[in-house]
Amino acid sequence: MRVSLFLDGANFFYMQRDCLRWWTDPKKILDFVRTKGELIDAFYYMGVDAPPEARQEAYLKALPTMGYTLVTKTLKNILLSDGTTKQKANLDVEIN
């Protein structure tokens, strides 16, 4: 069976931090998916700071060495109706 992996980096991060409260190694995810079939593609979609922080930059550099094709978009600050801001990088089009 041929398998492709599409990982939404923001949801992956917040799911780990807020719901699971433990961290998953992206390399181990690739290794697991390879046990299910022939891994054809592995894409990792992520919004990034401009310029990236040192920790984020190291993570971004590590992903391709693990086997992911990295797709990034710069985070934008969105002003909400209550006067606060939220950072967002809409990657929905790239993922589809």
Secondary structure, DSSP 4 states (H G I P E B T S, - for coil): -EEEEEEEHHHHHHIIIIII-S---HHHHHHHHHTTSEEEEEEEEEEE-SSPPHHHHHHHHHHHHHTPEEEEEE-EEEE-TTS-EEEE---HHHH-
